[in-house]
């Protein structure tokens, strides 16, 4: 069984409690995708199509989290799926996954800092946006520089605000549907029989919704990164993973169901999908119809919380991944240095430097910078998910091939092999279908397609480069190592007490 040591000399410290992990999982699955983009998904695919899309992708994410939970509970390391990819698939595969993930979250921090400019413009239209980016970048850096617990506490409260907003929204929506609060008179099942409802737009609309929903769920895998600094990971990781299913059911499926019942999918306001105009968020629309006149301001504050939460989480995830790569000899060793409080400060500084791309908005339009950065990082999150599914499948096969017993694992994914296979296939479809519209026009939009899919050839190029430089090969099942087994003692490492 994995050790319960709270720290490792010269390395990271296990200071994240169970409540931190739970809220990290929650915070990763509630973001602007739910608060802003959910209306657009209903307008495209109808209330039934949107609900089915969220449920299907939610199921995929849950299977991915059970896969990651089995790996992380047995081997709680900061490198997470990069380490698992190296150990159970191929060293170059793990190398490419790690650098891909570091870049993904470092750029996502920049995206969130630009989004914060756009949100703050609602209240302070005359203040230059770069000032807000500088302020929030400093805050995010400070929270992560203190300690892992500093990040955990901030994420706990950020996530709590989002949870309260969604719970209040669902409760308010149900009361409106029951007629207890005015504003739901035009709602009900008739919105599911209006026009083409409940399923509008056909299969093409469902594919489009799947793309948006997939982005909405990105970040749930952060519990795998946080496992390296979790207290008693063998107990707390499975608990957090089990709760993901109910979080998805409550925060996404119920919320989308309420919106679909209260607002007709033909409502033109649902088509608007812009973080700069929170007044047309389906949440704000329903709050407004319930008589809460300050709905737009309240939702703007919640979206700002979501943006800062994502930036905080991104800074943490990218920093820990770069640290793990350095400890494994796959990044400059200097990034493996840790402060007295257990923070890889130089890795944090490198991540902050890339996040400073947000200051491009000083030269270009914030909206332009937001779209540019979003396009460059969009594909990388899905590649990480594919890596989780592949790593878990090969881990379990190799573990059983060497005579390992499932009862010896702290947590066992109950859906193997269906879970990782289903997650891999559906995630692959979503990844390849990101911008399928570009190929259906009279003239193929090569620029748009290139911006969308550049992450795939870049990942493959990094992987191939590592294989050529190091001569790495796929790890055979008999050659796999399982450091948590008593007959396979762990090799020394600074990643964690159990790596």
N, C-alpha and C positions, 0 to 999 in steps of 0.2 A: 504494500500500500504506500502511496506517496507520503512523504514527510509532512509534519505539521509545523515545522520550524517557522518562526515569524520573520526571519531574515537570513540573509546569506552574506558572510564576510566579504566586504569589498564589492558587493552587488546590490541588487534591488531588495527592498524590504516588504514583507508581507503585512501590509497595514490596511488593506481594503476588507471591510466587514461584509457580512451577508447582505445587509441593507444597501450597501453601495453597489454590489454586483446586480442586485435585483433592479435598482433604479438605472444602472448603466444599460441593462437589457431593455428596460422600458424606454429610456431616453433615446436609445438607438432606433426604436421602432415607431416613435412619434415625432414627426417633423413637419416642415412646411409642405411636404407632399400630401399630408392629410388636411392641414388647415387651409391650404390654398388650391392645390391641384385637384382635389377630390371632386370639385364641382365640374371641372372639365371632363373627367372620366365619365360622370353620369350623363353629361350632355352628349358625349360621343357614343356611348354604348347602351344608354338607357339605364334605369334603376336596377334591373335584373342583371344586365351585362356587367355593370360596375361592381355589383355585389359579388357576382360569380368571379370576376377578375381578382378582387381583393381576397376572396376566400381561397382561390386556387393558388395565388402567389403566396398568401399567408401560410398555406399548407406546405408549400415548397420550402419556405424560410424555416418553418418549424422542423422539417426533416433535416435541413442543414444544421440547425442548432442542436438537434439530438446527435448528429454526427460529430459536430465540434465538441459537444459536451462529453462524449465518450473519450475523445482524444485529450481534451484539456483537463478532465478530472484525473486521468491517469498520469499525464505529463504536463503539469501547469508551468509553462514557460512563457516568457515575454515575447518570444518569436512566434509562438502559436503555429498557424498553418504554414508559415515559411519553414519552420523547424520540422514540422510533420512531413511537409512535401519533400524536404531533403532526405529525411530518414526512411520514408516509406514509398517514395516514388522515384526520385532521381535528384541528386545534389543540385544540378543546374536548374531543375524545376523549382526547387525551394528558393534558390538564389533569385530567379526571375520573379517568383511570387513576392518575396520580401521587398525587393526594390520597387516592384509594381505597386505594392501596398503603401510603402513609404511615400512615393510620389503622389498616389491617389489622395491620401489624407492631408499631406502638406499643401497640395493645391486646393483641396476642399476647404481648408482653413482660409485660404485667400478668397475663395468663392463666398464663404460665409461672411467674411469681413466686408466684401463689396455689397453683399445683400444687406448687411447691417446699415451701410450708408443709405441704401434705397429705403429701408424701413424708417430710419431716423429722419429722413427728408419729410415724412408725413407730419412730424411735429416741428421740425426746424428746417424749413425749406431754404433758408438763406445761409445756413452754415455749410462751408465746404465739406464734402463727404469724407475727404482723406483724414480730416481731424477725427472723425468717428472711428475710422479704421485704425488709426494710430492708437487711440484710447483703448479700443477693445482688444487690439493685438497686445498692448502692454498688460492689460488685465489677464488675458489668456496666458501669456507668458508667465506672469507672476503666480497664477494659481498652479501652474504645472511645475514651476521652479521650487515651490515650497516643499512639496512632498507628494507621493502618490495619494496620500490621504486628503491633501488639499484639493487635488483633482476630483477625488471621490465625493467629497463633501459638496463641492460646487455642482457636480453633476446630479447629486441626490436632490438638491433644492431646485435646480433647473427642471429636472424631470418631474418633480412633484407639482410644479406650477402647470406643466403641460397635462399631467394626469387630472388635476382638478378641473382644468378648462374642459377637457373631453367629457368627464363625468357630469359636470354641470350642464354641458350641451346636450348630452343624451337624456338626462333627467328632464330638462326643459322641453326637449322635443317630444318625449313621451307624454308629458302633461298637456302639451299643445294638441297632440293627436287624440287624447282622451277628452278634450274640450274643457279641461280645468283652467288652462290659460288661453286667452284669446290669441289668434294669429295662425291657428292651424285649420281654419274653416275650409280652406281650399285643398287641404291635404287628405291623405288616406289612400286606400287601395285604388281609387280611380286614377291616380298618377301612374299606376302600374299597367293600366289598360289604355292609356292615352297614346294615340298615334301608333308607332311601331313598338311601343313598350310591351313587355318589360325588356326585350332585347332589340336594341336599335343598331343599325349600321352593319349588321352581319359579322362575319368572321374577321374582316379587316379591322373593324372597330375594336373587337376583342383583343387583337394583337397590339393595336395602338395603346389600349388601356393597360395591357400587361407590361409594356415598356415603362409607363408612368408609375405604375404600382411597384414595379421592381425597384425603381429609384427610391420610392418612398420608404421601403424597408431596409435600405442599405444602412449599415451601422449596427444592426443587431448582433453581428459577429464580434463586436468589441469585447464581449465577455471573455472571449478566447484570449485576447491580448491581456486583459486585466487579470486573468487567472494566475499569471506570473507573480502578482503582488497581492494575491488574495489570502486571507487567513483561512486555514482548513479547506483548501480547494476541493478535496475529495468529497466534502459534504456540501459546500456552498455552490459549487458549479452546477451539480445536478439539480439543486433546488431552483436556481435561476433559470436553467433550461426548461424545467417542467412548467414554470410560470409563463414562459414565452407564449405557449399556446393560448392560455386564457387572456393574456394581454392582447394578442392579435384579435381574438374573438370579440373582446370587449371594446377595445379602442378603435378598431378598424371596421369590422363587420357590422357592429351595432350602429356606429356613427354613420356609415354609408347607408345603412338601412333607413335610419331616421331621415337623412337628407333626401333620399329617394322617395319617401312617403310624403314629405312636407313640401318639396319643391318640384314642380313638373320638369322633366328632363328637357323640355322645349324652352324653358325660361332662358332668354338670351344672356342673362347675367351669369349663368353657370359657365358659359363658354369662355369667359375671361379668366385668365390663369396667369396672374402677374403679381409677384411679391411686392411690387411698388403700389398696388392698389388693393389693400386688404379689405376695403369697404365692400368688395364684391365676393369675398370669401363666403362659401355657403354657411359657415359658422356665423359670420357677421350678419348675413341675410336673415337667418332664423332668429338670432338674438334681437335683431331690429324689429322683426315682425311680432316678437313677444313683448315689445314695448320698451326694450332696453336701448334707449337712444344713444348711449355711449358705447354701443357694441363695437363700432369700428376702432375706437381708441383701445378698448379692452383687447380685441383680437390683435391689434398692432403690437401691443405689449407682449402678448403670448407668442406671436411670431418672432419678435425680437428675442424672447427667451429661447425659442427653438433654434434660432440662428446662432446665438452665443453658446448654447449647449452643444451644437454640432461642431462649432469651432473649438471649444474646450476639449471635446472628445477626440477630434481630429488631431489636435496638437499632441495629446497623450499617446494615441495609437501610433502616429508616425514616429514620435520620439522613441517609443519602446521597440518598434520594429527596427529602426536604424541601430539602436543599441544591441539588439539581438544579432543582427547581421555582423556587427563589429566583433562581438564575442565569439562568433563562429568563423571568423576570418574571412568574411564575405564583404566587409566594408573596412575602411581605415580603422585601425585599432584605437585611435584617439577617441572615437565615438563610443567606446566601451567604458570610458572613465566615468565614475559615479561620485557624486558629492557626499558629504557627511550625512545628509538626510536621505540618501538612497536615490537621488535623481541623476540620470545621465545628462548633465548640463550641456555638454558640447553637442550631443545629439539633438537636444532641445534647441540650441542656438542655430544649428544647421536647418532644422525644420522651420524655425521662425524666419530664417533668411529666405526660404522658398515661399513661405506664406506672405512675405512682403511684396509679392507680385500684385497684391491688392492695391498698391500705390500706383499701379499703371493708370488707375482712374484719375490721377492728377493730370495725365496727358490726354487720355481718351475718355469717352463717355462711360460712366459707371455701368450703364446698361450693356454697352458693347463689351466691356471687360468681364462683366458677369457671364455673358453668353460664351465668350472665348474660353474662359477658365473652366466653365461647366462642361463644354464640349471636350476639352483635353483630358478631363478626369472621369468622364461619364462611364466609359467602358471598363475601367480598372477594377471597380467594385465587383462587377459580375465575374471577372476573371478570378478574383479571390474566392468567390463562392464556388466556382467550378473546382478550384484547387482543394477546397475543404471536402467536397464530395469524393474526389478521386483519392485523396489521402486517407480518408476514413475507410473507403472500400478496401484499399490495399492493406491498411493497418490490420483490419479485422481478419482478412484472408491470411495474412502472414502470421498473425498471432495464433490463429487456430492451427495453421500448418505446422507450427513449432510446438504444438501440444499445449498451448495456453488454454486456461479455463475461464469462461465468462464470469464465473462467480468471484474470480479474483480481481475483476475490474471494479473500481469505485462506482462507475455508472455504465450501464449497457444500453445502447440505442435499441429500442424495442422493434424497430422497423427494418432492420438489416435483412437482406440486401435491397429490399424494395425502396427504402427511404433514400439512400444516397444515389441509386440509379434514377429514381423519379426526379430528384432534385437536379441531378446532372443534366438529364435530357431536357427538362423544362427550362433550366437556366441557360442551356446552350441555344435553345430556340429563341429565348428572349435576347440573348447576346447577339446572335446573328441577325435577328429581326429588328434591331434598334432603329434603322433608317431604311426599311425595305421600300418605302415610298419613293426613294431616290432612284430606284431601278424600274419603276412602273410608269414613269413619265415618257413623253415622246422623245425627250433627250435626257440621258442619264445625268443626274446632278453629281458629277465626280467630286466637286469641291465639298459638297455637303456630306457625301458618303465617306470621303477621306477624313474629314474632321471627326466623324462618328466612329469609324473603325480603325483609326490609326493605332489605338491601344493594342489591338490583336497582333499585327505584324511586329510591333515594338517588343511585346512580350516574347514572341517566338524568336526574335532576333537576339534578345538578351540571353534567353535559354540556350540557343544554338552557339552563341559566342562563348558561354561558360563551358559547354560540352567540348568545344574545340580547344579552348585554352587549357582546361584541366583534364580532358579525357574522361569525363565522368560517364557512367552508364546507369541504366535502370537498376534499382536495387531488387535482387531476387528474394523471394519469400524466405528461403533458408538463411540468407545473409542479414536479415533485418534484426535490429536490436531493440529490446524492450526494457529500458532501465528500471522500470518499477517492479520487475520480477526479481525475486530473491536470488534466482540462479543466474541473473544478468546484472551485476552491480553497475551503477551509473558511472560513466566516465566523468572525470573532473570537468566542471564548467562553471562559468560565472553567471549563467542564465538564471538559474534557480537552484534550490537545494535538491531538486529531483530531476534535473535535466541530465 
